């Protein structure tokens, strides 16, 4: 049975629902359907800490390349959009649901820089401080001892802190539920199903989607916003090598319940700068005042990972108690969630129309998907409606899906940088050297491995450090064929894009 819809949005996370809701608001005459399993298994949105961080995500790479600056511009746009976006969501909902969304808002982020942080975290903290000054962003540099809820172990006391009053967090679960209800209230149909494949007509245009039960939903336009699955679906109909592959970034979220006797908890996010190969450690207040969210892991793989390594979970929880609040060690585990972030091979988003008519791709958002969702929704809907806002000056012009991987440095620089990240990761995981040695032996060992990796590629491109290590370097990794898949993709991309 075929049923016609003007626009089918594949993916019912924060990005997909935001696109559908924005489209329903701006063009109520268009029939919109959102397709995704109601349980949202391994969804990045429902596992997210939902930090609304823009300047809190700045790193030393932010100013290295025009695409990195464009990603930052999108995050700044989203920072401005979140207050009116939440207000509009509350207006759509009304009643108790509206109050629940507002109650989940946590204002302010404190970024702490401690003595246990590695060199890369320190460089990123410096870049963050430079960015808030350059852009006139409100901020404070409080004494770490004055930060409420920051009570680390003696040997892990931070020596610097940056307070960002306009950045904070929301409860991702509450916001996703509110987006879905608001979209339904505006006539968006939600379909509890998984898309198995795209339907392509005789003229080569995408004409709809085929669901896992065999049903076909015909559509004039299909928007793929289903995370990693979006990349796989697009690859079915696009030429080999046209789009960078979308990798799986598996992260662990832990919720804990605190007892009143364990001391005060701040009303804001406490986090560290982004570190070597992963995001910063973060402790986020939840809607219930006695609950907190702990996150920081990011395992990038070519194929789906069954979960997060126990060792990484152990390290994350240990570091949260050591570096943020030692009384977290006597809190109660209240639940764990694993989510999968969609990460393009070059770590930049894939957002825009494809060469196959009727297909629009929205994925590869990495850590920025939830925070950037209002800005992404506004851009995607403007493009669908042929709004002038999609002019080439838009920062989204850098993220056209069909492209060679964006390279922010040379291959030689990428080798050195990946080796630095590897040495810093070892330090972050607790490795220490004898007093007569510094980190140089670790870095040299890592550099030789990375050099061999790049030498094995017929068409090498400079890849981000977190993508390279460890999945393409370790022959005992979970997916020993990952390197072969990378070689095939680069060969196809070189042929398709002409170098």
C-alpha positions as CSV (number, residue, x, y, z in Angstrom):
1,X,0.0,0.0,0.0
2,X,1.4,3.4,-1.0
3,X,0.4,6.6,0.9
4,X,1.5,10.0,-0.4
5,X,3.2,12.5,1.8
6,X,4.8,15.8,0.6
7,X,7.8,15.4,3.0
8,X,9.0,12.3,4.9
9,X,11.5,13.0,7.6
10,X,13.4,9.8,8.4
11,X,14.5,10.0,12.1
12,X,12.6,11.0,15.2
13,X,15.4,12.4,17.3
14,X,15.9,16.1,18.1
15,X,17.1,17.1,14.6
16,X,14.4,15.2,12.7
17,X,11.6,16.4,14.9
18,X,12.9,19.9,14.9
19,X,12.9,19.9,11.1
20,X,9.3,18.5,10.9
21,X,8.0,21.0,13.5
22,X,9.6,24.0,11.8
23,X,8.2,22.9,8.4
24,X,4.8,22.5,9.9
25,X,4.9,26.0,11.4
26,X,6.1,27.7,8.3
27,X,4.2,25.7,5.7
28,X,1.1,24.1,7.3
29,X,-0.3,23.2,3.9
30,X,2.5,20.6,3.4
31,X,1.8,17.1,4.6
32,X,4.7,16.0,6.8
33,X,5.4,12.6,8.3
34,X,8.2,11.6,10.7
35,X,9.4,7.9,10.5
36,X,11.3,6.3,13.4
37,X,10.9,3.6,16.0
38,X,9.0,4.9,19.1
39,X,11.6,3.4,21.4
40,X,14.5,5.3,19.8
41,X,17.1,2.5,20.4
42,X,20.6,3.9,20.7
43,X,19.4,7.4,19.9
44,X,22.0,10.1,20.4
45,X,19.2,12.5,21.4
46,X,17.7,10.5,24.3
47,X,21.2,9.6,25.6
48,X,22.5,13.2,25.4
49,X,23.4,15.4,28.2
50,X,21.9,18.1,26.1
51,X,24.4,20.8,26.9
52,X,23.7,23.9,25.0
53,X,27.3,24.7,24.7
54,X,28.8,26.9,21.9
55,X,31.9,28.5,23.4
56,X,32.2,25.5,25.8
57,X,32.9,23.4,22.7
58,X,35.6,25.6,21.2
59,X,38.9,23.9,20.6
60,X,42.3,24.9,19.1
61,X,40.9,23.6,15.7
62,X,38.0,26.1,15.6
63,X,40.0,28.8,13.8
64,X,42.2,26.5,11.7
65,X,39.8,26.2,8.7
66,X,36.8,28.0,7.2
67,X,34.7,24.9,7.7
68,X,35.6,24.8,11.4
69,X,34.7,28.5,11.7
70,X,31.4,27.8,9.9
71,X,30.5,25.0,12.4
72,X,31.2,27.5,15.2
73,X,29.0,30.0,13.4
74,X,26.1,27.5,13.4
75,X,26.6,26.8,17.1
76,X,26.5,30.6,17.8
77,X,23.3,30.9,15.8
78,X,21.8,28.1,17.8
79,X,22.9,29.7,21.1
80,X,20.8,32.8,20.1
81,X,17.9,30.6,18.9
82,X,17.4,28.4,21.9
83,X,15.5,30.9,24.2
84,X,12.9,31.8,21.5
85,X,12.9,28.1,20.3
86,X,11.9,27.0,23.8
87,X,9.3,29.8,24.1
88,X,7.7,28.7,20.9
89,X,7.7,25.1,22.0
90,X,6.0,26.1,25.2
91,X,3.4,28.1,23.3
92,X,2.7,25.0,21.0
93,X,2.3,22.8,24.1
94,X,0.7,24.8,26.8
95,X,-0.3,23.1,30.1
96,X,1.8,20.8,32.2
97,X,4.1,19.8,29.3
98,X,5.1,23.4,28.8
99,X,6.1,23.7,32.5
100,X,8.1,20.5,32.3
101,X,10.2,21.8,29.4
102,X,10.9,25.1,31.2
103,X,11.7,23.3,34.5
104,X,14.4,21.2,32.7
105,X,16.4,24.4,31.7
106,X,19.7,24.7,33.5
107,X,21.5,28.0,33.0
108,X,25.2,28.4,33.0
109,X,28.2,26.3,32.3
110,X,31.5,26.2,34.3
111,X,34.5,24.9,32.4
112,X,37.3,23.9,34.7
113,X,40.9,23.3,33.9
114,X,42.8,21.1,36.4
115,X,46.3,19.9,37.0
116,X,45.3,16.5,35.8
117,X,44.4,17.7,32.4
118,X,46.6,17.0,29.4
119,X,48.2,19.4,27.1
120,X,45.4,19.4,24.5
121,X,42.8,20.2,27.1
122,X,44.9,23.1,28.1
123,X,45.2,24.4,24.6
124,X,41.5,24.0,24.1
125,X,40.8,26.0,27.4
126,X,43.1,28.8,26.1
127,X,41.2,28.8,22.8
128,X,37.9,29.0,24.6
129,X,39.1,32.0,26.6
130,X,40.3,33.7,23.5
131,X,37.0,33.1,21.7
132,X,34.8,34.6,24.4
133,X,36.9,37.7,24.5
134,X,37.1,38.0,20.7
135,X,33.3,37.7,20.3
136,X,32.3,39.7,23.3
137,X,30.5,36.7,24.9
138,X,29.5,37.3,28.5
139,X,31.8,35.3,30.9
140,X,33.5,35.3,34.2
141,X,36.7,33.8,35.5
142,X,35.7,32.8,39.0
143,X,38.1,31.3,41.5
144,X,37.6,27.5,41.3
145,X,37.1,27.3,45.1
146,X,34.0,29.6,44.7
147,X,32.3,27.3,42.2
148,X,29.3,25.7,43.9
149,X,29.2,21.9,43.5
150,X,32.9,21.7,42.5
151,X,34.6,19.6,45.2
152,X,37.3,17.5,43.6
153,X,39.9,15.3,45.3
154,X,42.9,17.3,46.6
155,X,45.3,16.1,43.9
156,X,42.8,17.1,41.1
157,X,41.9,20.7,42.1
158,X,41.4,23.0,39.1
159,X,43.5,26.1,38.9
160,X,41.3,27.9,36.3
161,X,37.6,28.2,35.7
162,X,35.5,29.9,33.0
163,X,31.8,30.6,33.7
164,X,29.5,31.0,30.6
165,X,26.2,32.3,31.9
166,X,24.3,32.0,28.6
167,X,25.2,28.3,28.1
168,X,23.6,25.5,30.1
169,X,21.6,22.4,29.5
170,X,18.0,21.0,29.1
171,X,16.6,17.6,29.7
172,X,17.0,15.9,26.4
173,X,14.2,13.4,27.1
174,X,11.7,16.1,28.0
175,X,12.6,18.2,25.0
176,X,12.3,15.3,22.5
177,X,8.9,14.3,24.0
178,X,7.8,18.0,23.7
179,X,9.0,18.3,20.1
180,X,7.0,15.2,19.1
181,X,3.8,16.3,20.8
182,X,4.1,19.9,19.4
183,X,4.7,18.4,15.9
184,X,1.6,16.2,16.2
185,X,-0.4,19.2,17.3
186,X,0.5,20.9,14.1
187,X,-0.6,18.0,12.0
188,X,2.7,16.1,11.6
189,X,2.1,12.4,11.3
190,X,4.5,10.1,13.4
191,X,5.1,6.6,12.0
192,X,6.5,4.0,14.5
193,X,8.7,2.1,12.0
194,X,12.2,1.8,10.6
195,X,13.0,2.7,7.1
196,X,14.5,-0.3,5.2
197,X,15.4,1.5,1.9
198,X,14.7,4.4,-0.3
199,X,12.3,4.2,-3.2
200,X,13.7,5.5,-6.5
201,X,11.5,6.2,-9.6
202,X,12.1,5.6,-13.2
203,X,13.7,9.0,-13.7
204,X,16.2,8.5,-10.9
205,X,14.5,10.6,-8.3
206,X,13.8,9.5,-4.7
207,X,10.0,9.0,-4.5
208,X,9.6,7.7,-1.0
209,X,10.7,5.2,1.6
210,X,10.1,1.5,2.2
211,X,9.4,0.5,5.8
212,X,10.6,-2.6,7.6
213,X,7.1,-4.2,7.3
214,X,7.1,-3.7,3.5
215,X,4.9,-0.7,3.4
216,X,5.8,2.2,1.1
217,X,5.4,5.8,2.0
218,X,5.5,7.9,-1.2
219,X,6.9,11.4,-0.8
220,X,7.9,14.4,-2.9
221,X,11.0,14.9,-0.7
222,X,12.8,12.6,1.8
223,X,14.9,14.2,4.5
224,X,17.3,11.7,6.0
225,X,17.9,12.7,9.6
226,X,18.3,9.3,11.2
227,X,21.9,9.6,12.4
228,X,24.2,6.9,11.3
229,X,21.4,5.1,9.4
230,X,20.9,8.2,7.3
231,X,24.4,7.9,5.8
232,X,23.8,4.2,5.0
233,X,20.5,4.9,3.3
234,X,22.0,7.7,1.2
235,X,24.9,5.5,0.1
236,X,22.3,3.1,-1.4
237,X,21.3,5.6,-4.1
238,X,24.3,7.9,-4.5
239,X,27.4,7.0,-6.5
240,X,30.2,5.2,-4.6
241,X,32.5,7.7,-2.9
242,X,30.1,10.6,-3.3
243,X,29.5,11.2,0.4
244,X,32.0,10.6,3.3
245,X,31.0,7.6,5.3
246,X,29.2,8.2,8.6
247,X,30.8,6.5,11.6
248,X,29.4,5.3,14.9
249,X,30.3,7.4,17.9
250,X,29.1,5.4,20.9
251,X,28.8,7.2,24.2
252,X,27.7,6.3,27.7
253,X,25.3,8.4,29.8
254,X,25.0,7.6,33.6
255,X,22.4,9.1,35.8
256,X,23.0,9.2,39.5
257,X,20.8,10.1,42.6
258,X,22.4,12.2,45.2
259,X,21.7,12.3,48.9
260,X,21.3,15.7,50.7
261,X,24.0,14.8,53.1
262,X,26.7,14.7,50.4
263,X,26.9,18.4,50.0
264,X,25.7,21.2,47.7
265,X,25.2,20.7,44.0
266,X,25.5,23.7,41.6
267,X,22.6,24.7,39.4
268,X,24.8,24.7,36.3
269,X,26.8,22.3,34.1
270,X,30.4,21.6,35.3
271,X,32.6,20.3,32.5
272,X,36.2,20.1,31.4
273,X,37.4,21.2,27.9
274,X,37.3,18.8,25.1
275,X,40.3,16.4,25.4
276,X,42.4,14.2,23.3
277,X,40.2,11.9,21.2
278,X,37.0,12.6,23.2
279,X,34.6,15.2,24.5
280,X,35.1,16.8,27.9
281,X,34.0,15.2,31.1
282,X,30.6,16.7,32.1
283,X,28.3,16.6,35.1
284,X,24.8,18.0,34.3
285,X,21.9,18.8,36.7
286,X,18.7,17.1,35.7
287,X,15.1,18.1,36.2
288,X,14.9,16.3,39.6
289,X,17.1,18.4,41.8
290,X,18.7,15.2,43.4
291,X,19.7,13.8,40.1
292,X,22.8,14.4,37.9
293,X,24.0,13.2,34.5
294,X,27.6,12.1,33.9
295,X,29.0,11.8,30.4
296,X,32.3,11.9,28.5
297,X,32.9,8.7,26.5
298,X,33.1,8.6,22.7
299,X,34.1,5.3,20.9
300,X,34.3,5.8,17.2
301,X,33.9,2.7,15.0
302,X,33.1,1.9,11.4
303,X,30.6,-0.7,12.3
304,X,28.1,-0.5,15.2
305,X,29.6,-1.1,18.6
306,X,27.7,-3.3,21.0
307,X,28.3,-0.8,23.8
308,X,31.0,1.1,25.6
309,X,34.1,-0.7,27.1
310,X,33.8,-1.3,30.8
311,X,37.3,0.3,31.2
312,X,36.1,3.6,29.6
313,X,33.0,3.6,31.9
314,X,35.2,3.0,34.9
315,X,37.6,5.8,33.9
316,X,34.7,8.2,33.3
317,X,33.1,7.6,36.7
318,X,36.5,7.7,38.5
319,X,37.4,11.0,36.8
320,X,34.0,12.5,37.6
321,X,34.5,11.8,41.3
322,X,38.2,12.9,41.2
323,X,37.9,16.1,39.1
324,X,34.4,17.4,39.7
325,X,32.9,16.2,43.0
326,X,34.3,13.5,45.2
327,X,30.9,12.8,46.8
328,X,29.7,11.4,43.5
329,X,31.4,8.2,44.7
330,X,28.7,7.8,47.3
331,X,25.8,8.6,45.0
332,X,23.4,5.9,43.7
333,X,23.4,4.6,40.2
334,X,20.0,5.5,38.7
335,X,20.4,4.3,35.2
336,X,22.7,4.0,32.2
337,X,22.0,4.8,28.5
338,X,24.1,4.1,25.5
339,X,23.7,6.4,22.4
340,X,25.3,6.6,19.0
341,X,26.4,9.9,17.6
342,X,26.6,10.2,13.8
343,X,30.2,11.2,12.9
344,X,31.3,11.9,9.3
345,X,34.8,10.7,8.4
346,X,36.1,14.3,8.5
347,X,34.0,15.1,11.6
348,X,32.0,17.8,9.8
349,X,28.2,17.7,9.2
350,X,26.6,16.4,6.1
351,X,23.7,18.8,5.5
352,X,22.0,19.7,2.2
353,X,20.3,18.4,-0.9
354,X,21.9,15.6,-2.9
355,X,22.4,15.1,-6.6
356,X,19.6,12.6,-6.6
357,X,16.4,14.6,-6.8
358,X,14.1,14.5,-3.9
359,X,16.8,13.6,-1.3
360,X,18.0,15.8,1.5
361,X,20.7,14.6,3.9
362,X,21.0,15.8,7.5
363,X,23.6,13.8,9.5
364,X,27.2,13.8,10.7
365,X,26.5,16.3,13.4
366,X,28.8,14.6,15.9
367,X,28.5,16.4,19.3
368,X,26.6,19.4,18.0
369,X,23.3,17.8,16.9
370,X,21.1,18.5,19.9
371,X,22.5,22.0,20.5
372,X,22.4,23.0,16.8
373,X,19.0,21.5,16.1
374,X,17.1,24.9,16.0
375,X,19.6,26.3,13.5
376,X,19.7,23.2,11.4
377,X,15.9,23.1,11.3
378,X,15.7,26.7,10.2
379,X,18.3,26.2,7.4
380,X,16.8,22.9,6.2
381,X,13.3,24.2,6.0
382,X,14.5,27.4,4.3
383,X,16.2,25.2,1.7
384,X,13.1,23.0,1.2
385,X,11.0,26.1,0.7
386,X,13.5,27.8,-1.6
387,X,13.9,30.6,0.9
388,X,16.7,33.2,0.2
389,X,18.2,32.3,3.6
390,X,20.0,29.5,1.8
391,X,22.3,31.9,0.1
392,X,25.9,30.7,-0.4
393,X,27.1,33.0,2.4
394,X,25.3,30.7,4.9
395,X,27.8,28.7,7.0
396,X,25.9,25.6,5.9
397,X,27.3,26.0,2.4
398,X,30.5,24.3,3.7
399,X,28.6,21.1,4.6
400,X,27.3,19.9,1.3
401,X,27.0,16.1,1.6
402,X,28.6,15.2,-1.7
403,X,32.3,16.2,-1.1
404,X,35.7,14.9,-0.5
405,X,36.6,14.8,3.2
406,X,37.4,18.3,4.5
407,X,41.0,18.5,5.5
408,X,42.0,21.2,8.1
409,X,45.7,20.4,7.8
410,X,48.2,18.5,5.7
411,X,48.8,14.8,6.1
412,X,52.2,15.4,7.7
413,X,50.6,17.7,10.3
414,X,47.9,15.2,10.9
415,X,50.5,12.5,11.6
416,X,52.1,14.7,14.2
417,X,48.8,15.8,15.7
418,X,47.4,12.3,16.0
419,X,50.6,11.2,17.8
420,X,50.2,14.1,20.3
421,X,46.6,13.1,20.8
422,X,47.6,9.4,21.4
423,X,50.2,10.4,24.0
424,X,47.7,12.7,25.7
425,X,45.1,10.0,25.8
426,X,47.5,7.6,27.5
427,X,48.2,10.4,30.1
428,X,44.5,10.9,30.5
429,X,44.0,7.2,31.1
430,X,46.5,7.2,34.0
431,X,49.8,6.3,32.3
432,X,52.8,7.9,33.9
433,X,56.5,7.9,32.9
434,X,59.6,7.6,35.1
435,X,60.9,10.9,36.5
436,X,63.8,11.0,34.0
437,X,61.5,10.7,30.9
438,X,58.8,13.0,29.6
439,X,56.0,12.0,27.1
440,X,58.3,12.0,24.1
441,X,58.8,8.2,23.9
442,X,55.0,7.7,24.0
443,X,54.5,10.3,21.2
444,X,57.3,8.8,19.1
445,X,55.8,5.3,19.4
446,X,52.4,6.6,18.4
447,X,53.9,8.6,15.5
448,X,55.5,5.5,13.9
449,X,52.1,3.7,14.0
450,X,50.3,6.7,12.5
451,X,52.9,7.0,9.7
452,X,52.5,3.4,8.8
453,X,48.7,3.9,8.6
454,X,49.0,6.8,6.2
455,X,51.6,5.0,4.1
456,X,49.2,2.2,3.6
457,X,46.6,4.4,1.9
458,X,46.6,4.7,-1.8
459,X,44.9,8.1,-1.6
460,X,45.7,9.5,1.9
461,X,43.7,12.4,3.3
462,X,44.3,14.1,6.6
463,X,41.9,12.7,9.1
464,X,40.9,14.0,12.6
465,X,42.9,12.2,15.4
466,X,39.9,10.7,17.1
467,X,38.9,9.0,13.9
468,X,42.3,7.4,13.2
469,X,43.1,6.1,16.6
470,X,42.5,3.3,17.5
471,X,40.1,1.7,14.9
472,X,42.5,2.0,11.9
473,X,45.7,1.4,13.9
474,X,45.0,-1.6,16.0
475,X,45.0,-5.0,14.2
476,X,43.1,-6.6,17.1
477,X,40.3,-4.0,17.0
478,X,36.7,-5.1,17.0
479,X,36.5,-4.6,13.2
480,X,39.7,-5.8,11.6
481,X,38.3,-4.9,8.1
482,X,37.8,-1.2,9.0
483,X,41.0,-0.3,7.2
484,X,40.0,-2.1,4.0
485,X,36.7,-0.3,4.0
486,X,38.5,3.1,4.4
487,X,40.8,2.2,1.5
488,X,37.9,1.3,-0.8
489,X,36.0,4.5,0.1
490,X,39.0,6.7,-0.5
491,X,39.6,5.0,-3.9
492,X,36.0,5.6,-4.9
493,X,36.0,9.2,-3.6
494,X,39.2,9.9,-5.5
495,X,37.6,8.6,-8.7
496,X,34.2,10.3,-8.2
497,X,35.5,13.7,-7.2
498,X,38.5,13.8,-9.4
499,X,41.2,13.9,-6.8
